[in-house]
Amino acid sequence: MPTPIPLPATHETTIASKIKSYANVTKHQTEKPEPTINASKLLQIIKDLLTTAQESEDVASKNAVITTVLRIINAIPTSYDE
């Protein structure tokens, strides 16, 4: 059986830090998954909500629907971290 070649301490530290970093990223991803939705489906939902607001006679209902649409739009991320 061949004898393993010992790595210098700096290589061990680098490998350990990469493993730890990966574990932290994986842990973060499993704790809080990002919600995803198809863009066309989201647009259809917004269109349906605005149609509902347009057909409603109640001003409070219209305002509630418009507020909901604005919340949806504001929740869309504008940039992505790579």
CYANA upper distance limits for C-alpha pairs under 8 A (distance plus 0.5 A):
  7 LEU  CA     11 HIS  CA      6.65
  7 LEU  CA     12 GLU  CA      7.18
  8 PRO  CA     12 GLU  CA      7.28
  9 ALA  CA     13 THR  CA      6.70
 10 THR  CA     14 THR  CA      6.64
 11 HIS  CA     15 ILE  CA      6.60
 12 GLU  CA     16 ALA  CA      6.51
 13 THR  CA     17 SER  CA      6.54
 14 THR  CA     18 LYS  CA      6.68
 15 ILE  CA     19 ILE  CA      6.74
 16 ALA  CA     20 LYS  CA      6.60
 17 SER  CA     21 SER  CA      6.43
 18 LYS  CA     22 TYR  CA      6.57
 19 ILE  CA     23 ALA  CA      6.61
 20 LYS  CA     24 ASN  CA      6.72
 21 SER  CA     25 VAL  CA      6.79
 22 TYR  CA     26 THR  CA      6.52
 23 ALA  CA     27 LYS  CA      6.42
 24 ASN  CA     28 HIS  CA      6.54
 25 VAL  CA     29 GLN  CA      6.64
 26 THR  CA     30 THR  CA      6.69
 27 LYS  CA     31 GLU  CA      6.63
 28 HIS  CA     32 LYS  CA      6.78
 29 GLN  CA     33 PRO  CA      5.94
 29 GLN  CA     34 GLU  CA      8.47
 37 ILE  CA     41 LYS  CA      7.52
 37 ILE  CA     42 LEU  CA      7.23
 38 ASN  CA     42 LEU  CA      6.80
 39 ALA  CA     43 LEU  CA      6.71
 40 SER  CA     44 GLN  CA      6.67
 41 LYS  CA     45 ILE  CA      6.80
 42 LEU  CA     46 ILE  CA      6.80
 43 LEU  CA     47 LYS  CA      6.57
 44 GLN  CA     48 ASP  CA      6.60
 45 ILE  CA     49 LEU  CA      6.68
 46 ILE  CA     50 LEU  CA      6.69
 46 ILE  CA     69 VAL  CA      6.66
 47 LYS  CA     51 THR  CA      6.60
 48 ASP  CA     52 THR  CA      6.66
 49 LEU  CA     53 ALA  CA      6.78
 49 LEU  CA     65 VAL  CA      6.81
 49 LEU  CA     66 ILE  CA      8.41
 49 LEU  CA     69 VAL  CA      7.69
 50 LEU  CA     54 GLN  CA      6.61
 50 LEU  CA     65 VAL  CA      7.51
 50 LEU  CA     66 ILE  CA      7.58
 50 LEU  CA     69 VAL  CA      8.28
 51 THR  CA     55 GLU  CA      6.73
 52 THR  CA     56 SER  CA      6.68
 52 THR  CA     62 LYS  CA      8.50
 52 THR  CA     65 VAL  CA      8.29
 53 ALA  CA     61 SER  CA      7.35
 53 ALA  CA     62 LYS  CA      5.08
 53 ALA  CA     63 ASN  CA      8.35
 53 ALA  CA     65 VAL  CA      6.44
 53 ALA  CA     66 ILE  CA      7.79
 54 GLN  CA     62 LYS  CA      7.64
 56 SER  CA     61 SER  CA      7.41
 56 SER  CA     62 LYS  CA      7.01
 57 GLU  CA     61 SER  CA      8.48
 57 GLU  CA     62 LYS  CA      8.42
 58 ASP  CA     62 LYS  CA      6.93
 59 VAL  CA     63 ASN  CA      6.69
 60 ALA  CA     64 ALA  CA      6.64
 61 SER  CA     65 VAL  CA      6.70
 62 LYS  CA     66 ILE  CA      6.68
 63 ASN  CA     67 THR  CA      6.53
 64 ALA  CA     68 THR  CA      6.70
 65 VAL  CA     69 VAL  CA      6.76
 66 ILE  CA     70 LEU  CA      6.70
 67 THR  CA     71 ARG  CA      6.71
 68 THR  CA     72 ILE  CA      6.79
 69 VAL  CA     73 ILE  CA      6.76
 70 LEU  CA     74 ASN  CA      6.54
 71 ARG  CA     75 ALA  CA      6.62
 72 ILE  CA     76 ILE  CA      7.26
